[in-house]
Amino acid sequence: MDFELGEAQRELRELARAWVDKEVVPHAAAWDRAEAVDTAIVGKLGDMGFLGIEIPEEYGGSGGTPLDYCLLLEELGRGDSSVRGIVSVSLGLVSKSIKTYGTEAQKRQWLPRLCAGRALGCFGLTEPGTGSDAGSLTTKAVADGEDWLLSGTKVFITNGTWAEVAIIFARTGGPGPKGVTAFLVPTDAPGFTRTAIKGKLGLRGQATAELVLDQIRVPDANRLGELGQGFKIAMAALDKGRMGVAAGCVGVARGCLEESVKYAGQREQFGKPIASYQLVQELLADIAVDVEAARLLTWRVADLVAKGKPFGTEASVAKLFASEAAVKAANNAIQVFGGYGYIDEYPVAKYLRDARVLTLYEGTSQIQKLLIGRALTGVNAFN
Ligand code: FAD
């Protein structure tokens, strides 16, 4: 195995790192306090080509590999998980699903604008009554001539109030996953209501919303993929999405490490920098080991994806480990900072609040364990 990055990848990483230091890091605390990132960041992400990685150039994308995507998401995760999440959802879940399952017309309609950051996408799977058990969702799509009428409620939808297009998963058939179909729904359609969810523990800069669909009429041309294929589309998006979330977690943990090493070198107690004490070094070493392990697990997934090999279980392993590692790293970082870690003058408190959700969305840690357990035993322990 070759663990060295190629020249193009090193360049992308340096470009992303410098861009995040200039455009994200100086604003992250203010966006967190204001509970909104400056939406101009979306156009800037598009201008850099960051919203088009892995999307072919003929659709306005910037090409590249799954590893390129991971490198970008690590840098964004270090800067601000709210910004990382905008990309994870609009590019990772929406554009990539359109690339894989969309018709030529759907690709031409949405991908150039999504890649340029002139439009955002959101991914409407979770409902108030169905989170982990997404296959039981109740949003309905009823055929009406050549059209569909969609009704239901989606909750916790990232980019929800900003997005111009939503992938909505709705029931077109019987109960269970096989009765679910995906639709591309413009968010300005009559009957579409979006309400911001405020007061989040972390990811406060991100627009998280409840979506209510009241008899929204969409033509059959807006159906994404085949009838009854919706749950498969959602799960395929989330499998790959977990790789991106894991990369974002590596960024959080790395940010914690860099901040902690810097602080430990400057802060003096008992007449010496706290970096000179073994118990402080233990905190730093634990974070460093987790960063390395989480990154290697994530890059392993990227390698499998690039080679077209199965990667679902490996993505669960990476997401589970990296998200728990990010929470631990942020907790350790606060310990290194002492009382200063508890206030938002330094970034580590925000790292902990942002990291917490990483063990919840795109499948909770328990759900990842059930997926890994099913792969190990062949037994489904979900229900
Ligand atoms: P539940 O499913 O009710 O789980 C509650 C607890 O029960 C958890 O600990 C869970 O692990 C456990 N549990 C459930 N079933 C089992 C089982 N079989 N065995 C053992 N334990 C179990 N969703 C979207 O569709 N699109 C988005 O863009 C999106 N963005 C989000 C952004 C944020 C900030 C948040 C908080 C959530 C977002 N979500 C999104 C929703 C997210 O994916 C769900 O919150 C998550 O899947 C968990 O569902 P739930 O909250 O309903 O919890």
Residues whose N, C-alpha, C, O or C-beta is under 5 A from the ligand:
A	BS01	FAD	F123 G124 L125 T126 T130 G131 S132 D133 V155 F156 I157 T158 T208 V357 L360 Y361 E362 G363 T364 Q366 I367 A381 F382
